[in-house]
């Protein structure tokens, strides 16, 4: 229906503008809109969300690259380890976890306390350790691989999980946001391709809703550029509180849905 296309465009625009400055594409917040408002069936909602990331990602990444924020090895490390995870997660989603119930419980249990802790740590910072902002290479690899699997299963790209964890470790948002968005975009491309192949072997609704995914993505493309442009002008404390609040709010929403 025409209204769903325009609603998807508006949702993608609004969500990306708010979430891109903290390194989150917005797909994890778009997921409940697609399920509850736009009526996308499961598991087709997962590749539709990945399609949103593919279309929306270049707007923010182009702006960050223009500003020189994509330099450094963090983005390369996250991309290298999330890629194999997202392919494995796509296979798990199609053949083992077709329902969204487990996802809601897991996201609520992960994001609600993490978001609350990030807000608390921002408002009441502890004494800073010298190595607080530099997780080890092994820790980054394990985190990226795990997030890639989760992102492949539920089509969230992974930025909404990577961002709060890295921010809680004390890394600056100026480093986190471009790197997590680059990982989200790359893994979403791989995940969308994996779902296109798996759709040939699955009788269920595995193919994405192409029109809706593109409409959401075009809105996200514009919103992502605007969000990336705003990010350097926002204080670090504001960005951390925004990320923590978004994470905690999403966890609370999914907790309420899981209980009902």
Short mmCIF file of the C-alpha atoms (twelve columns), coordinates in Angstrom:
data_MODEL
# 
_entry.id   MODEL 
# 
loop_
_atom_site.group_PDB 
_atom_site.id 
_atom_site.type_symbol 
_atom_site.label_atom_id 
_atom_site.label_alt_id 
_atom_site.label_comp_id 
_atom_site.label_asym_id 
_atom_site.label_seq_id 
_atom_site.Cartn_x 
_atom_site.Cartn_y 
_atom_site.Cartn_z 
_atom_site.pdbx_PDB_model_num 
ATOM 1   C CA . UNK A 1   0.000  0.000   0.000  1 
ATOM 2   C CA . UNK A 2   1.117  3.540   -0.726 1 
ATOM 3   C CA . UNK A 3   0.821  4.662   2.898  1 
ATOM 4   C CA . UNK A 4   3.274  1.985   4.044  1 
ATOM 5   C CA . UNK A 5   5.876  3.267   1.572  1 
ATOM 6   C CA . UNK A 6   5.595  6.826   2.856  1 
ATOM 7   C CA . UNK A 7   5.444  5.651   6.471  1 
ATOM 8   C CA . UNK A 8   8.604  3.597   5.927  1 
ATOM 9   C CA . UNK A 9   10.376 6.576   4.338  1 
ATOM 10  C CA . UNK A 10  9.425  8.850   7.264  1 
ATOM 11  C CA . UNK A 11  10.451 6.242   9.844  1 
ATOM 12  C CA . UNK A 12  13.829 5.678   8.181  1 
ATOM 13  C CA . UNK A 13  14.491 9.433   7.952  1 
ATOM 14  C CA . UNK A 14  13.602 10.194  11.567 1 
ATOM 15  C CA . UNK A 15  15.311 7.173   13.118 1 
ATOM 16  C CA . UNK A 16  18.576 7.566   11.182 1 
ATOM 17  C CA . UNK A 17  18.874 11.266  11.967 1 
ATOM 18  C CA . UNK A 18  18.718 10.497  15.682 1 
ATOM 19  C CA . UNK A 19  20.787 7.301   15.791 1 
ATOM 20  C CA . UNK A 20  23.618 7.823   13.264 1 
ATOM 21  C CA . UNK A 21  25.510 10.350  15.462 1 
ATOM 22  C CA . UNK A 22  26.060 7.545   17.996 1 
ATOM 23  C CA . UNK A 23  27.055 4.908   15.425 1 
ATOM 24  C CA . UNK A 24  23.710 3.112   15.109 1 
ATOM 25  C CA . UNK A 25  22.096 2.752   11.693 1 
ATOM 26  C CA . UNK A 26  18.618 2.630   13.230 1 
ATOM 27  C CA . UNK A 27  17.635 -0.807  11.908 1 
ATOM 28  C CA . UNK A 28  17.142 -2.188  15.411 1 
ATOM 29  C CA . UNK A 29  14.610 0.598   16.095 1 
ATOM 30  C CA . UNK A 30  13.011 0.149   12.688 1 
ATOM 31  C CA . UNK A 31  12.409 -3.549  13.354 1 
ATOM 32  C CA . UNK A 32  9.434  -3.108  15.735 1 
ATOM 33  C CA . UNK A 33  7.935  -0.514  13.370 1 
ATOM 34  C CA . UNK A 34  8.059  -3.009  10.509 1 
ATOM 35  C CA . UNK A 35  6.633  -5.826  12.616 1 
ATOM 36  C CA . UNK A 36  3.914  -3.950  14.486 1 
ATOM 37  C CA . UNK A 37  2.952  -1.041  12.192 1 
ATOM 38  C CA . UNK A 38  3.900  -1.952  8.636  1 
ATOM 39  C CA . UNK A 39  3.004  -5.640  8.915  1 
ATOM 40  C CA . UNK A 40  6.162  -7.203  7.478  1 
ATOM 41  C CA . UNK A 41  6.070  -10.967 8.206  1 
ATOM 42  C CA . UNK A 42  8.825  -12.851 10.027 1 
ATOM 43  C CA . UNK A 43  11.485 -13.869 8.964  1 
ATOM 44  C CA . UNK A 44  11.139 -11.576 5.906  1 
ATOM 45  C CA . UNK A 45  11.520 -8.597  8.240  1 
ATOM 46  C CA . UNK A 46  15.190 -9.495  8.761  1 
ATOM 47  C CA . UNK A 47  16.345 -9.174  5.112  1 
ATOM 48  C CA . UNK A 48  14.098 -6.104  4.765  1 
ATOM 49  C CA . UNK A 49  16.011 -4.515  7.624  1 
ATOM 50  C CA . UNK A 50  19.309 -5.502  6.026  1 
ATOM 51  C CA . UNK A 51  18.128 -3.904  2.774  1 
ATOM 52  C CA . UNK A 52  17.438 -0.721  4.737  1 
ATOM 53  C CA . UNK A 53  21.030 -0.739  6.009  1 
ATOM 54  C CA . UNK A 54  22.422 -1.293  2.509  1 
ATOM 55  C CA . UNK A 55  20.502 1.635   1.021  1 
ATOM 56  C CA . UNK A 56  20.839 3.981   4.010  1 
ATOM 57  C CA . UNK A 57  24.485 3.332   4.919  1 
ATOM 58  C CA . UNK A 58  26.326 5.293   2.192  1 
ATOM 59  C CA . UNK A 59  24.842 8.638   3.281  1 
ATOM 60  C CA . UNK A 60  26.434 8.633   6.723  1 
ATOM 61  C CA . UNK A 61  29.629 6.878   5.593  1 
ATOM 62  C CA . UNK A 62  30.225 9.380   2.800  1 
ATOM 63  C CA . UNK A 63  29.914 12.232  5.251  1 
ATOM 64  C CA . UNK A 64  32.219 10.579  7.802  1 
ATOM 65  C CA . UNK A 65  34.783 9.773   5.101  1 
ATOM 66  C CA . UNK A 66  34.685 13.368  3.894  1 
ATOM 67  C CA . UNK A 67  35.425 14.517  7.444  1 
ATOM 68  C CA . UNK A 68  38.304 12.009  7.772  1 
ATOM 69  C CA . UNK A 69  36.584 10.078  10.564 1 
ATOM 70  C CA . UNK A 70  36.956 6.648   8.921  1 
ATOM 71  C CA . UNK A 71  40.739 6.535   9.249  1 
ATOM 72  C CA . UNK A 72  42.301 3.989   11.590 1 
ATOM 73  C CA . UNK A 73  42.154 0.252   12.142 1 
ATOM 74  C CA . UNK A 74  39.011 0.001   14.286 1 
ATOM 75  C CA . UNK A 75  36.630 -0.072  11.329 1 
ATOM 76  C CA . UNK A 76  38.766 -2.669  9.493  1 
ATOM 77  C CA . UNK A 77  38.853 -4.935  12.549 1 
ATOM 78  C CA . UNK A 78  35.096 -4.765  13.106 1 
ATOM 79  C CA . UNK A 79  34.336 -5.406  9.432  1 
ATOM 80  C CA . UNK A 80  36.729 -8.357  9.177  1 
ATOM 81  C CA . UNK A 81  35.179 -10.224 12.112 1 
ATOM 82  C CA . UNK A 82  31.508 -9.349  11.705 1 
ATOM 83  C CA . UNK A 83  31.388 -10.574 8.088  1 
ATOM 84  C CA . UNK A 84  31.709 -14.336 8.804  1 
ATOM 85  C CA . UNK A 85  29.343 -13.981 11.751 1 
ATOM 86  C CA . UNK A 86  26.539 -12.416 9.732  1 
ATOM 87  C CA . UNK A 87  26.579 -15.227 7.144  1 
ATOM 88  C CA . UNK A 88  26.343 -17.842 9.903  1 
ATOM 89  C CA . UNK A 89  23.585 -15.858 11.608 1 
ATOM 90  C CA . UNK A 90  21.520 -15.722 8.417  1 
ATOM 91  C CA . UNK A 91  21.588 -19.510 8.135  1 
ATOM 92  C CA . UNK A 92  20.570 -19.877 11.791 1 
ATOM 93  C CA . UNK A 93  17.690 -17.437 11.296 1 
ATOM 94  C CA . UNK A 94  16.197 -19.204 8.291  1 
ATOM 95  C CA . UNK A 95  16.491 -22.783 9.514  1 
ATOM 96  C CA . UNK A 96  16.408 -22.601 13.333 1 
ATOM 97  C CA . UNK A 97  14.937 -19.352 14.722 1 
ATOM 98  C CA . UNK A 98  11.972 -18.148 12.630 1 
ATOM 99  C CA . UNK A 99  10.163 -16.390 15.512 1 
ATOM 100 C CA . UNK A 100 10.962 -12.995 17.099 1 
ATOM 101 C CA . UNK A 101 10.262 -14.034 20.720 1 
ATOM 102 C CA . UNK A 102 13.799 -15.146 21.607 1 
ATOM 103 C CA . UNK A 103 15.212 -12.015 20.011 1 
ATOM 104 C CA . UNK A 104 13.101 -9.739  22.213 1 
ATOM 105 C CA . UNK A 105 14.219 -11.471 25.393 1 
ATOM 106 C CA . UNK A 106 17.900 -11.413 24.414 1 
ATOM 107 C CA . UNK A 107 17.876 -7.762  23.355 1 
ATOM 108 C CA . UNK A 108 16.036 -6.716  26.514 1 
ATOM 109 C CA . UNK A 109 18.447 -8.615  28.772 1 
ATOM 110 C CA . UNK A 110 21.457 -7.113  26.976 1 
ATOM 111 C CA . UNK A 111 20.541 -3.519  26.174 1 
ATOM 112 C CA . UNK A 112 18.464 -2.504  29.204 1 
ATOM 113 C CA . UNK A 113 21.227 -2.887  31.835 1 
ATOM 114 C CA . UNK A 114 23.962 -1.810  29.409 1 
ATOM 115 C CA . UNK A 115 22.124 1.387   28.472 1 
ATOM 116 C CA . UNK A 116 21.387 2.210   32.116 1 
ATOM 117 C CA . UNK A 117 25.033 1.587   33.044 1 
ATOM 118 C CA . UNK A 118 26.278 3.776   30.182 1 
ATOM 119 C CA . UNK A 119 24.036 6.662   31.286 1 
ATOM 120 C CA . UNK A 120 25.122 6.249   34.904 1 
ATOM 121 C CA . UNK A 121 28.801 6.099   33.997 1 
ATOM 122 C CA . UNK A 122 28.429 9.223   31.834 1 
ATOM 123 C CA . UNK A 123 26.753 11.198  34.599 1 
ATOM 124 C CA . UNK A 124 29.061 9.851   37.334 1 
ATOM 125 C CA . UNK A 125 32.345 8.968   35.620 1 
ATOM 126 C CA . UNK A 126 34.784 6.716   37.414 1 
ATOM 127 C CA . UNK A 127 38.527 7.331   37.531 1 
ATOM 128 C CA . UNK A 128 39.841 6.759   34.018 1 
ATOM 129 C CA . UNK A 129 42.356 3.961   33.440 1 
ATOM 130 C CA . UNK A 130 45.059 4.397   30.833 1 
ATOM 131 C CA . UNK A 131 43.880 1.340   28.844 1 
ATOM 132 C CA . UNK A 132 40.152 1.977   29.262 1 
ATOM 133 C CA . UNK A 133 39.627 3.160   25.722 1 
ATOM 134 C CA . UNK A 134 41.645 0.436   24.003 1 
ATOM 135 C CA . UNK A 135 40.120 -3.080  24.125 1 
ATOM 136 C CA . UNK A 136 42.540 -5.810  23.096 1 
ATOM 137 C CA . UNK A 137 42.536 -7.131  19.542 1 
ATOM 138 C CA . UNK A 138 41.212 -10.497 20.740 1 
ATOM 139 C CA . UNK A 139 38.389 -8.854  22.670 1 
ATOM 140 C CA . UNK A 140 37.418 -6.746  19.664 1 
ATOM 141 C CA . UNK A 141 37.484 -9.809  17.393 1 
ATOM 142 C CA . UNK A 142 35.310 -11.887 19.740 1 
ATOM 143 C CA . UNK A 143 32.861 -9.023  20.189 1 
ATOM 144 C CA . UNK A 144 32.619 -8.349  16.454 1 
ATOM 145 C CA . UNK A 145 32.126 -12.040 15.616 1 
ATOM 146 C CA . UNK A 146 29.358 -12.425 18.212 1 
ATOM 147 C CA . UNK A 147 27.611 -9.265  17.078 1 
ATOM 148 C CA . UNK A 148 27.884 -10.419 13.458 1 
ATOM 149 C CA . UNK A 149 26.015 -13.632 14.288 1 
ATOM 150 C CA . UNK A 150 23.301 -11.735 16.172 1 
ATOM 151 C CA . UNK A 151 23.047 -9.179  13.390 1 
ATOM 152 C CA . UNK A 152 22.720 -11.898 10.775 1 
ATOM 153 C CA . UNK A 153 19.936 -13.584 12.741 1 
ATOM 154 C CA . UNK A 154 17.872 -10.459 13.344 1 
ATOM 155 C CA . UNK A 155 18.932 -8.000  10.669 1 
ATOM 156 C CA . UNK A 156 20.083 -5.259  13.012 1 
ATOM 157 C CA . UNK A 157 23.543 -4.728  11.507 1 
ATOM 158 C CA . UNK A 158 25.215 -4.743  14.912 1 
ATOM 159 C CA . UNK A 159 25.895 -1.069  15.570 1 
ATOM 160 C CA . UNK A 160 23.252 -0.934  18.292 1 
ATOM 161 C CA . UNK A 161 25.196 -3.637  20.164 1 
ATOM 162 C CA . UNK A 162 28.761 -2.629  19.313 1 
ATOM 163 C CA . UNK A 163 28.221 1.061   20.072 1 
ATOM 164 C CA . UNK A 164 27.115 0.763   23.725 1 
ATOM 165 C CA . UNK A 165 29.793 -1.838  24.529 1 
ATOM 166 C CA . UNK A 166 32.647 0.238   23.084 1 
ATOM 167 C CA . UNK A 167 31.270 3.423   24.640 1 
ATOM 168 C CA . UNK A 168 31.053 1.699   28.013 1 
ATOM 169 C CA . UNK A 169 34.738 0.824   27.633 1 
ATOM 170 C CA . UNK A 170 35.477 4.557   27.394 1 
ATOM 171 C CA . UNK A 171 36.213 4.900   23.677 1 
ATOM 172 C CA . UNK A 172 35.298 8.333   22.232 1 
ATOM 173 C CA . UNK A 173 32.129 8.551   20.150 1 
ATOM 174 C CA . UNK A 174 34.044 10.209  17.312 1 
ATOM 175 C CA . UNK A 175 35.878 6.872   16.815 1 
ATOM 176 C CA . UNK A 176 32.968 4.570   17.579 1 
ATOM 177 C CA . UNK A 177 30.294 5.998   15.286 1 
ATOM 178 C CA . UNK A 178 32.105 5.762   11.903 1 
ATOM 179 C CA . UNK A 179 33.586 2.323   12.672 1 
ATOM 180 C CA . UNK A 180 30.322 0.704   13.810 1 
ATOM 181 C CA . UNK A 181 28.423 2.159   10.861 1 
ATOM 182 C CA . UNK A 182 31.062 0.816   8.456  1 
ATOM 183 C CA . UNK A 183 30.719 -2.647  10.031 1 
ATOM 184 C CA . UNK A 184 26.926 -2.404  9.879  1 
ATOM 185 C CA . UNK A 185 26.938 -1.479  6.194  1 
ATOM 186 C CA . UNK A 186 29.408 -4.180  5.158  1 
ATOM 187 C CA . UNK A 187 27.736 -6.965  7.113  1 
ATOM 188 C CA . UNK A 188 24.309 -5.883  5.882  1 
ATOM 189 C CA . UNK A 189 25.489 -6.254  2.282  1 
ATOM 190 C CA . UNK A 190 26.767 -9.748  3.052  1 
ATOM 191 C CA . UNK A 191 23.639 -10.639 5.029  1 
ATOM 192 C CA . UNK A 192 21.278 -9.465  2.290  1 
ATOM 193 C CA . UNK A 193 23.168 -11.565 -0.258 1 
ATOM 194 C CA . UNK A 194 23.064 -14.586 2.062  1 
ATOM 195 C CA . UNK A 195 19.300 -14.264 2.522  1 
ATOM 196 C CA . UNK A 196 18.808 -13.972 -1.242 1 
ATOM 197 C CA . UNK A 197 20.547 -17.336 -1.645 1 
ATOM 198 C CA . UNK A 198 18.804 -18.961 1.318  1 
ATOM 199 C CA . UNK A 199 15.427 -17.879 -0.036 1 
ATOM 200 C CA . UNK A 200 15.944 -20.370 -2.872 1 
ATOM 201 C CA . UNK A 201 16.019 -23.246 -0.354 1 
ATOM 202 C CA . UNK A 202 13.339 -22.077 2.095  1 
ATOM 203 C CA . UNK A 203 9.560  -22.287 1.525  1 
ATOM 204 C CA . UNK A 204 8.781  -19.464 3.998  1 
ATOM 205 C CA . UNK A 205 8.704  -15.663 3.472  1 
ATOM 206 C CA . UNK A 206 12.453 -15.144 3.433  1 
ATOM 207 C CA . UNK A 207 12.802 -12.617 0.594  1 
ATOM 208 C CA . UNK A 208 12.742 -8.950  1.676  1 
ATOM 209 C CA . UNK A 209 9.879  -6.544  1.042  1 
ATOM 210 C CA . UNK A 210 11.809 -4.756  -1.676 1 
ATOM 211 C CA . UNK A 211 9.668  -1.635  -2.066 1 
ATOM 212 C CA . UNK A 212 9.373  -1.031  1.668  1 
ATOM 213 C CA . UNK A 213 13.039 -1.762  2.318  1 
ATOM 214 C CA . UNK A 214 14.135 0.701   -0.358 1 
ATOM 215 C CA . UNK A 215 11.678 3.358   0.872  1 
ATOM 216 C CA . UNK A 216 12.969 3.028   4.443  1 
ATOM 217 C CA . UNK A 217 16.528 3.051   3.109  1 
ATOM 218 C CA . UNK A 218 16.095 6.243   1.096  1 
ATOM 219 C CA . UNK A 219 14.752 7.954   4.202  1 
ATOM 220 C CA . UNK A 220 17.704 6.549   6.143  1 
ATOM 221 C CA . UNK A 221 20.127 7.738   3.430  1 
ATOM 222 C CA . UNK A 222 19.013 11.332  3.933  1 
ATOM 223 C CA . UNK A 223 18.715 11.029  7.699  1 
ATOM 224 C CA . UNK A 224 22.106 9.334   7.978  1 
ATOM 225 C CA . UNK A 225 23.840 12.160  6.138  1 
ATOM 226 C CA . UNK A 226 22.140 14.724  8.366  1 
ATOM 227 C CA . UNK A 227 23.040 12.763  11.508 1 
ATOM 228 C CA . UNK A 228 26.692 12.388  10.485 1 
ATOM 229 C CA . UNK A 229 26.866 16.098  9.781  1 
ATOM 230 C CA . UNK A 230 25.457 16.886  13.220 1 
ATOM 231 C CA . UNK A 231 27.746 14.499  15.129 1 
ATOM 232 C CA . UNK A 232 30.901 16.692  15.336 1 
ATOM 233 C CA . UNK A 233 28.831 19.544  16.748 1 
ATOM 234 C CA . UNK A 234 27.319 17.537  19.618 1 
ATOM 235 C CA . UNK A 235 29.154 17.273  22.980 1 
ATOM 236 C CA . UNK A 236 30.593 13.875  23.934 1 
ATOM 237 C CA . UNK A 237 28.436 13.732  27.052 1 
ATOM 238 C CA . UNK A 238 25.293 14.356  25.013 1 
ATOM 239 C CA . UNK A 239 26.210 11.592  22.558 1 
ATOM 240 C CA . UNK A 240 26.898 9.086   25.341 1 
ATOM 241 C CA . UNK A 241 23.647 9.910   27.113 1 
ATOM 242 C CA . UNK A 242 21.765 9.634   23.825 1 
ATOM 243 C CA . UNK A 243 23.273 6.221   23.098 1 
ATOM 244 C CA . UNK A 244 22.626 4.965   26.623 1 
ATOM 245 C CA . UNK A 245 19.050 6.257   26.583 1 
ATOM 246 C CA . UNK A 246 18.327 4.686   23.185 1 
ATOM 247 C CA . UNK A 247 19.773 1.354   24.299 1 
ATOM 248 C CA . UNK A 248 17.862 1.320   27.593 1 
ATOM 249 C CA . UNK A 249 14.616 2.438   25.951 1 
ATOM 250 C CA . UNK A 250 14.831 -0.267  23.304 1 
ATOM 251 C CA . UNK A 251 15.578 -2.880  25.945 1 
ATOM 252 C CA . UNK A 252 12.566 -1.727  27.986 1 
ATOM 253 C CA . UNK A 253 10.267 -1.907  24.953 1 
ATOM 254 C CA . UNK A 254 11.358 -5.433  24.114 1 
ATOM 255 C CA . UNK A 255 11.085 -6.487  27.746 1 
ATOM 256 C CA . UNK A 256 7.482  -5.280  27.829 1 
ATOM 257 C CA . UNK A 257 6.716  -7.079  24.565 1 
ATOM 258 C CA . UNK A 258 8.303  -10.291 25.826 1 
ATOM 259 C CA . UNK A 259 6.260  -10.186 29.045 1 
ATOM 260 C CA . UNK A 260 2.997  -9.706  27.158 1 
# 
